[in-house]
Amino acid sequence: MANQGTESQFEETTIDRLQRLGYRYCYGGDIRRDERDVVMTDWLRACFRKQYSYLPAEAIEEAIARFSRPEGVTTEQRNKRFHEMLTGGIEQRYRKADGTEAFAHLYAIDWTDPAANDFCIVNQLPIRGQNDRRPDIIVYLNGFPLVLFELKNP
């Protein structure tokens, strides 16, 4: 059987292919963050600021917290709630400049203009927890890890 390459070459090829599709690339070891968090809150913040520039910073920070830490006792409940928020958005309360209370419906993904979203490939991202990990590739959408690749030697 002919040599089909190494796992590292397969990882590089996968990254190259996704970059050609327009995905941004970041090496996981270069990303500054709390290694226990997998949501890239800075990227999500930039998404919200771009889409909802009229919102005060406090409202954006609250929305980030709600999306990053979905309610639910079990993993299944939290995943279900995250899916609901991701697909349907959330109602976010905020204070206008004149002091009155208002609500905005926020989406973490621009469903009407997919090109307006931030697609990013991250490889070798250190993740700390009960079991430390370093996934081969994670595909992020506006700061959310939505696809995980664990590559094996072809």
GIRAUR-V484261 format. One record per pair of residues at least 12 apart in sequence whose ideal C-beta (glycine too) atoms are under 10 Angstrom apart, sorted by the first residue. I is the first residue (numbers start at 0). J is the second residue. D is the distance in whole Angstrom. If there is no record, write none. Layout:
{{I	J	D} {I	J	D}}
This chain:
{{2	153	10} {3	152	8} {3	153	4} {4	152	8} {4	153	6} {5	152	6} {5	153	9} {6	135	8} {6	149	10} {6	150	6} {6	151	6} {6	152	5} {6	153	8} {7	135	9} {7	150	9} {7	152	9} {8	150	10} {8	152	9} {8	153	9} {9	135	9} {9	136	10} {9	148	10} {9	150	5} {9	151	8} {9	152	7} {9	153	6} {10	122	6} {10	123	8} {10	135	6} {10	136	6} {10	148	8} {10	150	5} {11	122	9} {12	150	10} {12	153	10} {13	120	8} {13	122	9} {13	135	8} {13	136	6} {13	148	6} {13	150	7} {14	26	10} {14	120	6} {14	121	10} {14	122	6} {14	135	10} {14	136	7} {14	148	10} {15	120	10} {16	120	10} {17	118	8} {17	119	9} {17	120	5} {17	136	8} {17	138	7} {17	146	10} {17	148	10} {18	120	7} {20	118	8} {20	120	10} {21	114	8} {21	118	7} {22	117	9} {22	118	5} {22	119	6} {22	120	5} {22	138	7} {22	139	9} {22	140	10} {23	42	10} {23	117	7} {23	118	7} {23	119	4} {23	120	7} {23	121	9} {23	139	9} {24	119	7} {24	120	5} {24	121	8} {24	122	8} {24	136	10} {25	39	9} {25	42	10} {25	119	6} {25	120	7} {25	121	5} {25	122	8} {25	124	9} {25	137	10} {25	139	8} {26	120	10} {26	121	8} {26	122	6} {26	123	7} {26	124	9} {27	120	10} {27	121	5} {27	122	6} {27	123	4} {27	124	3} {27	125	6} {27	126	9} {27	133	7} {27	134	8} {27	135	10} {27	136	9} {27	137	8} {28	121	10} {28	122	9} {28	123	6} {28	124	8} {28	125	7} {28	133	9} {29	121	9} {29	123	10} {29	124	10} {30	42	10} {30	119	10} {30	121	7} {30	124	7} {30	125	9} {32	124	9} {32	125	10} {33	127	8} {34	124	9} {34	125	5} {34	126	6} {34	127	4} {34	128	9} {34	131	9} {35	126	8} {35	127	5} {35	128	6} {36	67	7} {36	68	10} {36	126	9} {36	127	9} {36	128	10} {37	67	9} {37	121	10} {37	124	8} {37	126	6} {37	128	9} {37	132	10} {37	134	9} {37	137	8} {37	139	9} {37	142	10} {37	143	9} {37	144	5} {37	147	10} {38	63	8} {38	66	7} {38	67	5} {38	68	9} {38	139	9} {38	141	10} {38	142	6} {38	143	6} {38	144	7} {39	67	10} {39	117	9} {39	119	8} {39	121	8} {39	124	10} {39	137	10} {39	139	6} {39	141	9} {39	142	4} {39	143	8} {39	144	8} {40	60	9} {40	63	5} {40	64	9} {40	66	9} {40	67	6} {40	142	6} {41	63	10} {41	142	7} {42	117	6} {42	119	7} {42	139	7} {42	140	9} {42	141	6} {42	142	3} {42	143	9} {43	59	9} {43	62	9} {43	63	5} {43	66	7} {43	67	7} {43	107	7} {43	117	9} {43	139	10} {43	140	10} {43	141	6} {43	142	3} {43	143	7} {44	56	9} {44	59	6} {44	60	8} {44	62	9} {44	63	6} {44	141	10} {44	142	8} {45	117	7} {45	141	8} {45	142	8} {46	59	10} {46	63	10} {46	105	10} {46	106	9} {46	107	7} {46	108	8} {46	109	8} {46	115	9} {46	116	7} {46	117	6} {46	140	9} {46	141	4} {46	142	7} {46	143	10} {47	59	5} {47	60	9} {47	62	6} {47	63	7} {47	66	9} {47	91	9} {47	105	7} {47	106	10} {47	107	8} {47	141	9} {47	142	9} {49	109	9} {49	115	8} {49	117	9} {49	141	10} {50	103	10} {50	105	8} {50	106	7} {50	107	9} {50	108	10} {50	109	6} {50	112	10} {50	115	8} {50	116	10} {50	141	9} {51	91	8} {51	93	9} {51	103	6} {51	104	10} {51	105	6} {51	106	9} {53	93	9} {53	95	9} {53	96	10} {53	101	10} {53	103	8} {54	91	7} {54	93	6} {54	94	10} {54	95	10} {54	101	9} {54	103	6} {54	105	8} {55	93	6} {55	94	7} {55	95	8} {55	96	8} {56	93	10} {57	93	7} {57	94	8} {58	91	6} {58	92	7} {58	93	4} {58	94	8} {58	101	9} {58	102	10} {58	103	7} {58	105	9} {59	91	8} {59	93	9} {59	105	9} {61	89	10} {61	91	7} {61	92	8} {61	93	8} {62	84	10} {62	88	10} {62	89	7} {62	90	10} {62	91	5} {62	92	10} {62	93	9} {62	103	9} {62	105	5} {62	107	8} {63	107	9} {63	142	9} {65	80	10} {65	84	7} {65	89	6} {65	91	8} {65	105	9} {65	107	10} {66	81	8} {66	84	6} {66	85	8} {66	88	10} {66	89	7} {66	105	9} {66	107	6} {66	141	9} {66	142	9} {66	143	8} {67	81	9} {67	107	10} {67	142	9} {67	143	9} {68	80	10} {68	81	9} {69	81	4} {69	82	9} {69	83	8} {69	84	6} {69	85	9} {70	84	10} {81	107	10} {81	143	9} {84	105	9} {84	106	9} {84	107	7} {85	106	8} {85	107	6} {85	108	7} {85	140	9} {85	141	10} {85	143	7} {85	145	9} {86	106	9} {86	107	10} {86	108	8} {86	110	8} {87	104	9} {87	106	8} {88	103	9} {88	104	5} {88	105	6} {88	106	4} {88	107	8} {88	108	9} {88	110	9} {89	102	10} {89	103	9} {89	104	7} {89	105	5} {89	106	8} {89	107	8} {90	102	5} {90	103	8} {90	104	6} {90	105	8} {91	103	5} {91	104	8} {91	105	5} {93	105	10} {106	141	10} {107	140	8} {107	141	6} {107	142	8} {107	143	7} {108	140	6} {108	141	6} {108	143	8} {108	145	10} {109	141	8} {113	140	10} {115	141	10} {116	140	6} {116	141	6} {117	139	7} {117	140	7} {117	141	5} {117	142	7} {117	143	10} {118	138	7} {118	139	7} {118	140	6} {118	141	8} {118	145	10} {119	137	9} {119	138	7} {119	139	4} {119	140	8} {119	141	9} {119	142	8} {119	144	10} {120	136	6} {120	137	8} {120	138	6} {120	139	8} {120	146	9} {120	148	9} {121	134	8} {121	136	7} {121	137	5} {121	138	8} {121	139	6} {121	144	8} {122	134	8} {122	135	6} {122	136	5} {122	137	8} {122	148	9} {122	150	10} {123	135	7} {123	136	8} {123	137	10} {124	136	9} {124	137	6} {124	139	10} {124	144	8} {124	147	10} {126	144	9} {132	147	10} {132	149	10} {134	147	5} {134	148	7} {134	149	6} {134	150	9} {135	147	8} {135	148	5} {135	149	6} {135	150	5} {135	151	9} {136	148	4} {136	149	8} {136	150	7}}
